[in-house]
Amino acid sequence: MHLYIKLGFHNAKANLNRTVMAFCVTAAAALILTVSLSTSSGFLHGQHLLLRYYLGADIAIFPGKLVFTPDELTQEGSRWQWSHYAAAWQNEAPGFLTRLPYDGILTAPDQTQVIDVHRVAQVVQGRAEVNALYPYYMIPAIATFPNDNGAAGRVVPLRGRDIKLDSKWEIAKYLANDTNVGPQLEEMLAAFAEFDGQPVCVINTAALPLGVVAPTAGEVFTVLVPTFDREKQEYDFTQLQPVQLYVLAHITVPVATYQVAEREHRPYYWVSDAIHMPLNTWKNIAALAGVDPAPSKVGQLGLVLSDTMSATRLAHELRHELPEYTVLTAAEMVNLLTKAAPQAGLPIDVDFAFHLLTILITSLIVATNAFLLVMQRRKEIAIMKSLGASYWNIVTLILSELVALSLIASLGGVALYRLLIINPALARFGTPWSDIWRQTFTIGGEVIGVLGLANIIFGLIPAFQAARTPVMEVLRDA
């Protein structure tokens, strides 16, 4: 057997060009698979920063169904009905899904329009990638804006921002070169940190209707806050208390862009009319209204991740464990925003299908490569058989060479993309090196496993065929 192995490697060295070509083809397949696994499993730490900041999370959880899969619609025994979020349980979804105020949400008759924070906390408990839960701290209030066409007032959310969690986004690092967005958000965070607990706010003027003017920075703005009935779990708008807020600043920040021509892009603005304030300021107003400062039920819940590359996988798992909620990553929210996709029937769980398609493509590449490699060596195999190599000696030798080639080429393909492109980008955005190497080894193991298995499976047929071919037939054809 050792003689045959030595002869096999000798022949491989003698046909260096053929071996190098096979290596390059397999490495290309490994590169394709590495790119697929790296990019569809989540997103880079610095991507979608503005959207993540406004959502307060890398993964946002909403009550009811904003988007759903065909399986959920056709599931036996399930019933769905159109509904709308009550004023007491608003969230950021209408600011990103433009049809939501008109179409509403899909819920089952027995489902509530709120999220049970404790239930979600139990589901994500022990998951290392979840860094924190960020509740949507919201109180509805009635606000009257100048030049509002004589309107008596509109219900707007008062949203509390957690300074500690907001600071995790490190906005200055990602937006240092932006002359508009960066300073706005930096000033907002700095002001909130300085005036936390004082009656201050920031108004998103991009969300105001055309012609409506917001109070200018430096003005005192009065809102009417309803009293919360904890027993009925609802707000009493017949009992309103005035709260005066000092307007620190206005913000008009785009969270994405859409293409209108070949070289023209226009911004999508965050159109939530929520009035933002520091969390301790919000808690003071909550105490005035009788709202629990640490609510167990919210209209929106965010998950802040320590590893954003695991976002897609985690969201997919949470959709199965929390079927009554909508779970969306920041990347999926961007997709909904920029494509203005309709709600009904939007298949968001496409990650598995995308992976399967990539695996099939790379497997076909490997299969073709293995077949050509074996067929080109039929003469060498015939010589080994003439020297006494058995049927299984030939099969084992061929498969061993294919697996060895696959291992070396897979390492090359993974290293080319992960070590030279992805890992430096992750490090530049502050991702811990422990997470970077864990991702690299995990994806590298998957690539090596898939291509190694594909070489074994698709190499069996040409290996058996070559081992069965009579020596004289091969030599005659040669």
SULBELZI-V150745 format. One line per field, one symbol per residue. phi: phi as a letter, one per 20 degrees, with the letter a starting at -180 (. if undefined). A space follows every 10 residues. Layout:
phi->???
This chain:
phi->.fffffffff ffffdggfff ffffffffff fgffffffee erbfgeflff fffffmaecd dcfmdecbeg fffeffnecc bfbcffgfcf begffddfef feencdcege eedcdeffff fffegneffe eaedfefccf becdeflelm ffqceceede dffffffffl ggfedfeeed fgggffffff ffffdgnefc bcdeffeffg nedegfgoee ddcddfeeef felbedeedd cfceceefad cbdfdacced bgcccdeeef dfefeebfff ffffffffen effcfeccea cddedecffe ffffffffff ecfedddcff ffffffffel ffffmffeed ffffffffff ffffffffff ffffffdfff ffffffeofe gfgfffffff ffffffffff ffffffeffe dfffffffen fgffffffff fffgffffff fffffffeef fffffffeff gfffffff
